[in-house]
């Protein structure tokens, strides 16, 4: 609430109303489609990471749970609060949920790596006036360096498991789904690059809806860093962080604060609409929860059953 109060106090709402009147709804719908496509790609990446730990889940199930998680993220801290729901849905027992949580963690680490590669490459291009070829070379170097760091970390866990603290090291190594299949990580990071590129494209379409004249590099630098900031536990679903972050990041591109904040608001609206679609997915899958609901009612509401037996 404090973030929103500070942000809304610095916005000229008359200009926001003018922007809303000139908003091109077609570009906003196109941004929503691209954002939903990024959710599909994210679910595919997560489904690939569930198999090494022995959790059998089809891509269709992971897709459903991913959208359900986006729905529950609307009212949970940070933009990834729904990850708890995804881990709970993936596994049926407490022990298996620990493994499920590690698959979600590995999925987020792959996405974080992709965010840093794209964001730092765009910042380097702006700071050092790199040519497109040099920017691609710098991004490829970051990509390879990140992979090398991850593989070094996995090797350190392996050494820790075998030499120093066998119990702790072996537990950590087994919990990470990439520990036994390190080759999965470069695939997950590559999919992360696809997902983040789709997210950037969605925000670019929102910029077109507001008729903002910004280069692609501005979105490539702003969107990953703002998305990274929404992970901080200072707001619900990143609300207020996106708006303020876009206003701060686009100030160097001479974008008025009101227009940049409006872009962040449209981004939040797309995110919330996608989350509500996840709510529809959750409601249409209520049959999957019927058995659990019957068990809950039998435990906490025994009187109707006792009344039927008495009659």
Phi, psi and omega in degrees: 000323177295319177299314181294320179297317178296318182292311184292334178289343181255007182256136173276104187290336175295322177291325177297318178297321177296319177296322180295325180289330181262005182294134177269107184295333180296319178293325179294318178296321177297321177296321178296318179298316180294321180294318177296323176298324177294328176293321176299315180294323178295319179295323177296317179298317181294321181296328177291334183272349182277340186286320183299335181266007175084014177267110184275114177213133178282165178296324179298319178294316179297323178296316178299314182291329179294316179291323175298320178297322177295330177292313181289340176293340182297334184236020179241155180299149181064174179274359182238026180296333179290353178298329178297318179295318180298318179294322180293324181284331183290325185240151184259346181237165182296319180295318180290333180291334174296316176295320179297320177297326178290326176294321177294320178297316179297323178297317179290325177296321177296318177295321178297318178299316179295321177301313182294321180298312182291313183296314180292326177295317179293320178295321178295321179298320180284319185288322186249008178054049181287148173287163179303320178295317179294325178294318177296320178296319179295319178295320178296322178295320176296319180299311180293322178295321178295318178297318179298320179295321179294315180296324176295321177295319177295322177294323178295321176296321178297315179295321179297323181291327186266335190247307192268286183243087188303318184293310182293313182296319180293323178296312179298319183293322180284329181292321180287119182296343180272351183297319181270347180224071183299335181294342179292335189291319180293330174292318180295319179293322178297316174297326176298322176297322177296314182298313182292328175295321177294321177297318178295319178297322179297317180291327175298319177295324175295323175297322175295325178297328178267002180061038176277135180260087183232144175287164180298325181299330179295316178291321181295332178274322187280313188298312181298320182288323176292319177299323177294323180292332180291346178286340180295138183279062180237005180201169175269120177058026178073011181292129184096325179286318180297315184294311179292323179295318179293322177297321181286317184289323184271000178296326180289347177260017178060033176269127178303147184299323181294317181292321178294319177293324177296323175297318176296323177295319177295321177298315177298321179296320176297316179298318181291322178296318176297321177296322177293326172299322175297327175295322176297318178299318180296317182292324179286347178257024183296335179299331179292337181261002186296318181297318177295322179294320178298317179296322179295315181293325179293331182276316188258348179229069184280348188295317178301321179293319178295323179294320179294322179294320180296318180294000000 
